[in-house]
Amino acid sequence: MLDVAVIEEPAAAEASLDPIRSRILAALAEPGSAAMLAGRLGLPRQKVNYHLKELERHGLVELAEERRKGNVTERIYAATAASYVISPRALSAVSPDPARSPDQLSAHWLLALGSRLVQEVGALVTGATRARRRVATFAVDAEVRFASAADRMAFAEELTQAVTALVSRYHDEAAPQGRTHRLIVGLHQIPGSPPARPDTPATPGGTSGGPGPDPEPEARQEHAR
């Protein structure tokens, strides 16, 4: 079983989003038959069997083994992955294009970049899985709490300068055996982040899950690039 499988086909994406089928996929983290799944999920066996066949048709589950019980053969299924990601390729006609309106301070542009990231890395993972090879990647995940919006913008400017200097130092357009990589650095407020300090004035747009975004124009209120 893969840790993560990337769904690229529209029909497979549609199949995975069906509420019953998504429950079946989750339940098949532990292999089971239609009868076992019916008991686990409280559903009729015939309905489970129908959805299993659809999931198998789209490569989301696979036959793990067959067990003979008298004159009956019990088919044991397993999910092909522990979790799934739907690639924007499945919605290629309407997937966001970062080249359409690049804006470092736009939350929508950051979403478009994230969409392209999922699509490109998903394609790499799919190809590497078929070839039984690994994909060379690197990622950094960190959290930073800013005292003010001005600090956040200063951080973004320093980060931009540092990344630009590194790219300039290592980029070699003429390298005959070189491989082009894409670097994306994103910064965004964490949804439902801890509430502001008691002495911090309330900001409009707050929710019960945490403080609202900074009271700035849309392009600046959530993301700094």
Buried (B, 14 or more C-beta within 10 A) or exposed (E): EEEEBBBBBBEBBBBBEBEBBBBBBBBBEEBBBBEBBBEBBEBEBEBBBEBBEBBBEBBBBBEBEEEEEEEEEBBBBBBBBEEBBBBBBBBEEEBBEBEEEEBEBBBBBBBBBBBBBBBBBBBBBBEEBEEEEEEEEEEEEEEEEBEEBEEBBEBBEEBBEEEEEEEEEEEEEEEEEEEEEEEEEEBEBEEEEEEBEEEEEEBEEEEEEBBBBBEEEEBBBBBBB
